[in-house]
Amino acid sequence: MSQHVLITGTGRPYALGFNLVKRYLEHGDSVFASVRRPSEALEELKRDYPDRLHILTMDIASTESVNAAAREAERLTDRLDLIVNNATTASADTMKELPDFDLDLIAPAVNVGAVGPVRVLKAFLPLLKKSAVGALVVNISSEAGSIGKCYRTFYLDYGTEKAALNMLEQPQHRA
Ligand SMILES: NC(=O)c1ccc[n+]([C@@H]2O[C@H](COP(=O)([O-])OP(=O)(O)OC[C@H]3O[C@@H](n4cnc5c(N)ncnc54)[C@H](OP(=O)(O)O)[C@@H]3O)[C@@H](O)[C@H]2O)c1
């Protein structure tokens, strides 16, 4: 049975999000691919799948933007079976160590990488609840967010946002 899938952060042709979009389309699914700015590669892909690829504009740092994208999706589909929270960020200082790192860059990164996926889950929950097969939400974390395996002295922003994502998704398992 074909699925209705939402994937975030899909505009870069060499990156995971775009290639997941391609895979699900090749599999026969309908895909809602979100970008925060127009993507030529995605527009080109839409020419091959005009009926099953829907491009949504969504900045996951913004509740207003995510809610607007969810309303747009509700006009296009009656359900979602899968969300892949792929979009993430890292600041310009991500490879720097503490003495050189601008700590004010951490909170905005956490807003995107940890709060963003839960913002998406919350806004699209009504569509997920209409899935006939039991909807699935996949949050892509990273080994960089593991406290147990932490060995790096950089990735202060990226590691923190992924650790926060690991924590923030736990209550969703129990909901
Ligand atoms: N690459 C790795 O080695 C690796 C390892 C472990 C885990 N991961 C995880 O796997 C996933 C994919 O990795 P990747 O390397 O393919 O990703 P990537 O190339 O860094 O792409 C990230 C995507 O997120 C989008 N994005 C950033 N901020 C956003 C925002 N505020 N709202 C909406 N979209 C936003 C970017 O959009 P723009 O194009 O507009 O900037 C981009 O399309 C990520 O979650 C990453 O943390 C990757």
The ligand as an SDF file (V2000), in Angstrom:
LIG
                    3D

 48 52  0  0  0  0  0  0  0  0999 V2000
   25.8700   13.8450    7.2340 N   0  0  0  0  0  0  0  0  0  0  0  0
   26.2350   13.0700    8.2270 C   0  0  0  0  0  0  0  0  0  0  0  0
   27.3670   12.5480    8.2930 O   0  0  0  0  0  0  0  0  0  0  0  0
   25.2610   12.7440    9.3360 C   0  0  0  0  0  0  0  0  0  0  0  0
   25.6410   11.9320   10.4050 C   0  0  0  0  0  0  0  0  0  0  0  0
   24.7120   11.6440   11.4170 C   0  0  0  0  0  0  0  0  0  0  0  0
   23.4350   12.1800   11.3580 C   0  0  0  0  0  0  0  0  0  0  0  0
   23.1110   12.9830   10.3180 N   0  0  0  0  0  0  0  0  0  0  0  0
   21.7700   13.5550   10.3020 C   0  0  0  0  0  0  0  0  0  0  0  0
   21.1210   13.1560    9.0990 O   0  0  0  0  0  0  0  0  0  0  0  0
   20.2570   14.2060    8.6280 C   0  0  0  0  0  0  0  0  0  0  0  0
   20.6410   14.6010    7.2070 C   0  0  0  0  0  0  0  0  0  0  0  0
   21.9980   14.9880    7.1800 O   0  0  0  0  0  0  0  0  0  0  0  0
   22.6130   15.7280    5.9090 P   0  0  0  0  0  0  0  0  0  0  0  0
   24.0940   15.8090    6.1310 O   0  0  0  0  0  0  0  0  0  0  0  0
   22.0780   15.0950    4.6620 O   0  0  0  0  0  0  0  0  0  0  0  0
   21.9430   17.1740    6.1000 O   0  0  0  0  0  0  0  0  0  0  0  0
   22.3640   18.6060    5.5000 P   0  0  0  0  0  0  0  0  0  0  0  0
   23.0750   18.4790    4.1940 O   0  0  0  0  0  0  0  0  0  0  0  0
   23.0470   19.3720    6.6210 O   0  0  0  0  0  0  0  0  0  0  0  0
   20.9390   19.2420    5.2280 O   0  0  0  0  0  0  0  0  0  0  0  0
   20.1860   19.7730    6.2410 C   0  0  0  0  0  0  0  0  0  0  0  0
   18.8750   20.2580    5.6530 C   0  0  0  0  0  0  0  0  0  0  0  0
   18.1450   20.9150    6.7130 O   0  0  0  0  0  0  0  0  0  0  0  0
   17.6320   22.1160    6.1770 C   0  0  0  0  0  0  0  0  0  0  0  0
   17.4150   23.1200    7.2250 N   0  0  0  0  0  0  0  0  0  0  0  0
   18.3290   23.7620    7.9840 C   0  0  0  0  0  0  0  0  0  0  0  0
   17.7270   24.6340    8.8000 N   0  0  0  0  0  0  0  0  0  0  0  0
   16.4030   24.5430    8.5380 C   0  0  0  0  0  0  0  0  0  0  0  0
   15.2520   25.1930    9.0320 C   0  0  0  0  0  0  0  0  0  0  0  0
   15.3300   26.1520    9.9710 N   0  0  0  0  0  0  0  0  0  0  0  0
   14.0310   24.8450    8.5390 N   0  0  0  0  0  0  0  0  0  0  0  0
   13.9360   23.9000    7.5840 C   0  0  0  0  0  0  0  0  0  0  0  0
   14.9680   23.2460    7.0560 N   0  0  0  0  0  0  0  0  0  0  0  0
   16.1920   23.5720    7.5420 C   0  0  0  0  0  0  0  0  0  0  0  0
   18.6640   22.6160    5.1750 C   0  0  0  0  0  0  0  0  0  0  0  0
   18.0600   23.5090    4.2960 O   0  0  0  0  0  0  0  0  0  0  0  0
   18.9000   24.5710    3.4000 P   0  0  0  0  0  0  0  0  0  0  0  0
   19.3690   23.7890    2.2090 O   0  0  0  0  0  0  0  0  0  0  0  0
   17.8770   25.6160    3.0990 O   0  0  0  0  0  0  0  0  0  0  0  0
   20.0300   25.0750    4.2400 O   0  0  0  0  0  0  0  0  0  0  0  0
   19.0730   21.2900    4.5260 C   0  0  0  0  0  0  0  0  0  0  0  0
   18.2200   20.9610    3.4610 O   0  0  0  0  0  0  0  0  0  0  0  0
   20.4130   15.3420    9.6390 C   0  0  0  0  0  0  0  0  0  0  0  0
   19.3970   15.2860   10.6040 O   0  0  0  0  0  0  0  0  0  0  0  0
   21.7620   15.0820   10.2590 C   0  0  0  0  0  0  0  0  0  0  0  0
   21.8840   15.6260   11.5630 O   0  0  0  0  0  0  0  0  0  0  0  0
   23.9810   13.2760    9.3170 C   0  0  0  0  0  0  0  0  0  0  0  0
  1  2  1  0
  2  3  2  0
  2  4  1  0
  4  5  1  0
  4 48  2  0
  5  6  2  0
  6  7  1  0
  7  8  2  0
  8  9  1  0
  8 48  1  0
  9 10  1  0
  9 46  1  0
 10 11  1  0
 11 12  1  0
 11 44  1  0
 12 13  1  0
 13 14  1  0
 14 15  2  0
 14 16  1  0
 14 17  1  0
 17 18  1  0
 18 19  2  0
 18 20  1  0
 18 21  1  0
 21 22  1  0
 22 23  1  0
 23 24  1  0
 23 42  1  0
 24 25  1  0
 25 26  1  0
 25 36  1  0
 26 27  1  0
 26 35  1  0
 27 28  2  0
 28 29  1  0
 29 30  1  0
 29 35  2  0
 30 31  1  0
 30 32  2  0
 32 33  1  0
 33 34  2  0
 34 35  1  0
 36 37  1  0
 36 42  1  0
 37 38  1  0
 38 39  2  0
 38 40  1  0
 38 41  1  0
 42 43  1  0
 44 45  1  0
 44 46  1  0
 46 47  1  0
M  CHG  2   8   1  16  -1
M  END
$$$$
